[in-house]
Each structure stands twice: as C-alpha cells, then as structure tokens.
C-alpha cells in the first residue's frame, strides 16, 4: 500500500469543499442575474478586485459576517438556513473514474 492509499477521506472536508463551491456558484449566479461583474462587486465592497477574485475561486472560507455583507450589498440571499424537519445529509454516490482508453 502506497502513501496515497493510506489517506483516509474526511467527510467534513468534502462537505466544506462542496459548500464553498456552492457559495461561489451562487454569488456568480446573483452577479450574472444583476448584470454585475466581480469588479463591480469589489467596488461595492470597497475591496480590491483581486481579493474578490480569490473569493470566487470556490475555495474561500467565507465568514458569516462576509456572507451577510454580500447579501446586503447584492440584495439577494446567498446562504439559506431552513427550519423544519431535520433531514440527514445525502451521501454522495461514488462516481466512476474517468479513464481514457
């Protein structure tokens, strides 16, 4: 067994990554629906465009404060917390590796 085979997958890390990409995708959707660019968003927030660009890669660890600010500035919901029955997280089905012949 090589070193890579010894790595134990961490479901929490997988969930973090999925959620980070979901947030970034949602922000992109909102910007597109409003005809705004990342540069526009940076100006709205008083940030450098390079900083917003890093946020939009899908790997940024957004704080709740930043998400709230984005929602206020964009006038749209990015991250929704729902009440009601507690549902278990869906487990991802294993996807086959894309093997090129």
C-alpha positions as CSV (number, residue, x, y, z in Angstrom):
1,X,0.0,0.0,0.0
2,X,1.4,3.4,-1.0
3,X,1.1,6.6,0.9
4,X,-1.9,7.9,-1.1
5,X,-3.8,4.7,-0.3
6,X,-3.3,5.3,3.4
7,X,-5.1,8.6,3.3
8,X,-8.5,8.3,5.0
9,X,-11.2,10.5,3.4
10,X,-12.6,13.2,5.7
11,X,-16.4,13.7,5.0
12,X,-16.2,17.1,6.8
13,X,-13.6,18.4,4.4
14,X,-15.6,17.1,1.4
15,X,-18.7,18.9,2.8
16,X,-16.6,22.1,3.3
17,X,-15.3,22.0,-0.3
18,X,-18.8,21.3,-1.7
19,X,-20.3,24.2,0.3
20,X,-17.5,26.6,-0.7
21,X,-18.1,25.9,-4.4
22,X,-21.9,26.2,-3.9
23,X,-21.5,29.6,-2.3
24,X,-19.2,30.8,-5.0
25,X,-21.5,29.5,-7.7
26,X,-24.5,31.2,-6.0
27,X,-22.6,34.5,-5.9
28,X,-21.7,34.1,-9.6
29,X,-25.5,33.5,-10.4
30,X,-26.5,36.6,-8.5
31,X,-23.9,38.8,-10.2
32,X,-24.9,37.4,-13.6
33,X,-28.7,38.0,-12.9
34,X,-28.0,41.6,-12.0
35,X,-25.6,42.2,-14.9
36,X,-22.7,42.8,-12.5
37,X,-19.0,41.8,-12.7
38,X,-16.5,40.8,-10.0
39,X,-15.1,44.3,-10.4
40,X,-18.5,45.8,-9.7
41,X,-18.7,43.6,-6.6
42,X,-15.3,44.7,-5.4
43,X,-16.2,48.3,-5.8
44,X,-19.5,47.8,-3.9
45,X,-17.5,46.2,-1.0
46,X,-14.5,48.6,-1.1
47,X,-12.2,45.7,-1.8
48,X,-9.6,45.1,-4.5
49,X,-10.8,43.1,-7.5
50,X,-8.0,40.6,-6.9
51,X,-9.4,39.8,-3.4
52,X,-12.9,39.2,-4.7
53,X,-11.5,37.1,-7.5
54,X,-9.8,34.9,-4.9
55,X,-13.2,34.6,-3.1
56,X,-14.8,33.5,-6.3
57,X,-12.5,30.5,-6.9
58,X,-14.7,28.3,-4.7
59,X,-12.0,27.7,-2.0
60,X,-12.5,30.8,0.2
61,X,-13.7,30.2,3.7
62,X,-16.4,32.8,4.0
63,X,-17.3,34.1,7.4
64,X,-20.9,34.6,8.3
65,X,-20.2,38.3,8.5
66,X,-18.9,38.4,5.0
67,X,-21.9,36.4,3.7
68,X,-24.3,38.8,5.5
69,X,-22.4,41.8,3.9
70,X,-22.6,40.2,0.4
71,X,-26.3,39.5,0.8
72,X,-27.0,43.1,1.9
73,X,-24.9,44.6,-0.9
74,X,-26.3,42.3,-3.6
75,X,-29.8,42.4,-2.3
76,X,-30.2,38.6,-2.6
77,X,-30.0,35.5,-0.5
78,X,-26.8,33.5,-0.8
79,X,-27.0,31.1,2.1
80,X,-30.3,29.9,3.4
81,X,-30.9,28.2,6.7
82,X,-34.2,26.5,6.9
83,X,-36.3,25.3,9.8
84,X,-38.4,22.2,9.9
85,X,-37.7,18.5,9.9
86,X,-34.1,17.6,10.3
87,X,-33.0,15.7,7.3
88,X,-29.9,13.6,7.1
89,X,-27.1,14.7,4.7
90,X,-27.2,12.9,1.4
91,X,-24.3,10.7,0.8
92,X,-22.6,11.1,-2.5
93,X,-22.7,8.2,-4.8
94,X,-19.3,7.1,-5.9
95,X,-18.6,8.4,-9.4
96,X,-16.6,6.2,-11.7
97,X,-13.1,7.4,-12.6
98,X,-12.9,8.9,-16.0
99,X,-10.5,6.5,-17.6
100,X,-9.3,7.4,-21.0
101,X,-8.7,4.5,-23.3
